[in-house]
């Protein structure tokens, strides 16, 4: 079977609304004996043919399944930093709670034990990772798991503290509402 056909056949069979994002290693497992140059060429051809859509460096979306479009950035963040401690915080959490009036469109903010970095995800938006030295045990009581996003989510109180510690602008915060939620 031709490599492009093999990728397409396997993804048609196994990809679904829960498993629609693939890291390079995931795709490499389909064709383990292909050398790296040929594999890169194959990925490029797969993108041009619409079999795969590149989200960011190393992450690809299989567009032939019905995926949750509004959650792609969140799921990509979880996949990108699966080996780090991450949680949604800052403007993302405060906007979701209604504490800041402006909704960041196509931009999510996370605290991460990894390095600070902004990941450009093309048409999908941006993921901003902000480094934290905190350990999970330090903030565990202020985190809850969000299964829709596949990430931990800070409480409003923790998100406000993160805003202060990272010296983010506090101008948009509705303090009367923030005080009610804290």
C-alpha positions in Angstrom: 0.0 0.0 0.0 1.3 3.5 -0.9 2.3 5.5 2.2 -0.3 8.3 1.7 -3.0 5.7 1.3 -1.8 3.9 4.4 -1.9 7.1 6.5 -5.4 7.9 5.2 -6.7 4.4 5.7 -5.4 4.1 9.3 -6.6 7.6 10.3 -10.0 6.9 8.7 -10.3 3.8 10.8 -9.0 5.1 14.2 -9.5 8.9 14.3 -12.7 10.2 15.9 -14.0 13.3 17.7 -11.9 12.5 20.8 -8.7 11.5 18.9 -8.3 13.9 16.0 -4.9 15.5 16.9 -1.7 13.7 16.2 1.9 14.5 17.2 4.7 13.5 14.8 5.5 10.4 16.8 1.9 9.3 16.5 2.0 9.6 12.8 5.5 8.1 12.7 4.0 4.9 14.2 2.0 4.4 11.0 5.1 4.3 8.9 8.0 3.3 11.3 10.4 2.3 8.6 10.3 5.5 6.5 13.4 7.6 6.7 13.0 11.1 8.1 13.4 13.0 4.8 10.7 10.8 3.1 8.5 11.2 6.1 8.7 15.0 6.0 7.9 14.9 2.3 4.9 12.6 3.0 3.6 15.0 5.7 3.9 17.9 3.3 2.0 16.0 0.6 -0.7 14.9 3.1 -1.2 18.6 4.0 -1.5 19.6 0.4 -4.0 16.8 -0.3 -6.1 17.8 2.8 -5.5 14.5 4.6 -3.8 16.4 7.5 -3.9 20.0 8.6 -0.9 21.4 10.5 -1.9 23.1 13.7 1.6 24.1 14.8 5.1 22.6 14.8 4.7 18.9 15.4 0.9 18.7 15.8 -1.5 17.8 13.0 -5.3 17.6 12.8 -7.2 15.0 10.9 -10.0 17.1 9.3 -12.2 14.2 8.1 -13.7 13.6 11.5 -16.2 15.8 13.4 -13.9 17.5 15.9 -14.8 20.1 18.5 -13.6 23.2 16.7 -13.9 25.4 19.7 -11.6 23.2 21.7 -8.7 22.7 19.3 -6.4 25.2 21.0 -7.1 23.7 24.4 -6.5 20.1 23.1 -3.4 21.2 21.3 -2.0 22.8 24.4 -2.6 19.6 26.4 -0.8 17.6 23.7 2.1 20.0 23.3 3.0 20.1 26.9 1.8 16.7 28.1 5.1 16.3 30.0 4.8 19.5 32.0 2.5 20.8 34.7 0.0 23.2 33.0 -3.2 24.8 34.0 -5.5 27.4 32.3 -5.3 30.7 34.1 -4.9 34.4 33.6 -7.2 36.1 31.1 -8.7 32.8 29.8 -10.1 31.9 33.3 -11.1 35.4 34.2 -12.9 35.9 30.9 -14.7 32.6 31.2 -15.8 33.7 34.8 -16.9 37.1 33.5 -14.4 39.0 35.6 -12.9 40.7 32.6 -15.2 42.1 30.0 -13.2 41.3 26.9 -13.1 37.8 25.6 -9.7 36.9 24.2 -10.6 35.5 20.7 -8.4 32.6 19.5 -5.9 33.1 22.4 -5.6 31.0 25.5 -3.3 31.5 28.4 -1.8 28.8 30.6 0.7 28.7 33.5 3.3 26.0 32.8 6.3 24.4 34.4 7.9 24.5 31.0 9.4 27.7 29.5 7.3 30.7 28.6 6.4 30.7 24.9 3.7 31.8 22.5 2.7 29.1 20.0 1.2 30.3 16.7 -1.6 27.8 15.7 -2.4 29.6 12.4 -6.1 30.0 11.7 -6.9 28.5 15.2 -5.1 31.2 17.1 -2.4 31.3 19.7 -1.5 29.4 22.9 0.5 31.4 25.5 2.4 29.4 28.0 3.7 31.5 31.0 6.4 29.8 33.2 5.7 29.1 36.8 7.9 27.6 39.5 4.9 26.4 41.4 4.5 22.7 42.1 1.1 20.9 41.6 0.9 20.4 45.4 1.2 24.2 45.9 -2.0 25.0 44.0 -3.9 21.6 43.9 -6.7 23.0 46.1 -7.3 25.8 43.7 -7.4 23.7 40.5 -10.2 21.7 38.9 -10.0 19.4 35.9 -11.9 20.6 32.8 -12.6 17.4 30.8 -13.9 19.4 27.8 -10.5 21.3 27.5 -8.5 18.3 28.8 -6.6 20.7 31.1 -6.5 21.8 34.7 -8.3 25.1 35.3 -7.4 27.7 38.0 -9.9 29.1 40.3 -10.7 32.8 39.9 -8.6 33.5 43.0 -5.6 31.7 41.6 -6.0 33.4 38.2 -6.0 36.8 39.9 -2.9 35.9 41.9 -1.2 34.7 38.7 -2.1 38.0 37.0 -0.5 39.9 39.8 2.6 37.7 39.9 3.2 37.8 36.2 2.6 41.6 36.1 -0.2 41.4 33.6 -2.5 44.4 33.1 -5.3 44.4 35.7 -7.1 47.3 34.0 -10.0 45.2 32.6 -10.8 43.4 35.8 -14.3 44.1 37.2 -13.2 44.1 40.9 -16.8 44.1 42.3 -17.4 40.8 40.5 -14.0 39.4 41.3 -14.5 40.1 45.0 -17.8 38.2 44.9 -16.2 35.2 43.3 -13.1 35.1 45.6 
